[in-house]
Amino acid sequence: MARVLVLYDGRGLTQELARAVLQGVRAVDGAEPIDRPLDQAQTTDLLACDALILGSPNWSGITGKLKGWLDHSGDLWESGDLAGKVGACFTAGWSRSGGSEATLLQLIHLLMAHGLVIVGLPWSEAMRESGSYYGATGHGQITELDRQQARALGARVARVTLRLSPD
């Protein structure tokens, strides 16, 4: 069983995108999605999962609330307890040109600092309108295409996690 933690700051449009990511994880046999809005998350959740998908509203970067929460995981950085787990990310905001990829890159940076194996989205026709190589995105309002990209990311993370699992 691959336990995939979807941890996100649910303000703005992000929670809606998180639901689609969770659906994608749920669609993969052998994967268990764990839904954790930031207000319910604990650092022990990071230790209990096999994969971590981080989500943040795009406020020209990640939210201070999410960054502050992640700053408290520094002891896990030092111990290396998250190294080797699978990681991915998603963001949603009001503007397509408002820094979505910058937000995704900040999230990826945090995942890489912990030694996670990063999973993005490969090119698809859907990317002409939604998503990024770096992760799933939504702009203005969450469309069905945004949900499709988010489900694809969740499923891809679950499949990669199962492939990398030593069991």
Salt bridges, closest charged atoms under 4 A:
ASP9 OD2 - ARG11 NH2 2.61
GLU16 OE2 - ARG147 NH2 2.79
GLU32 OE2 - ARG3 NH1 3.43
ASP39 OD1 - LYS65 NZ 2.80
ASP45 OD2 - ARG36 NE 3.14
ASP71 OD1 - LYS67 NZ 2.56
GLU125 OE1 - ARG128 NE 2.69
GLU144 OE1 - ARG147 NH1 3.40
GLU144 OE2 - ARG151 NH2 2.49
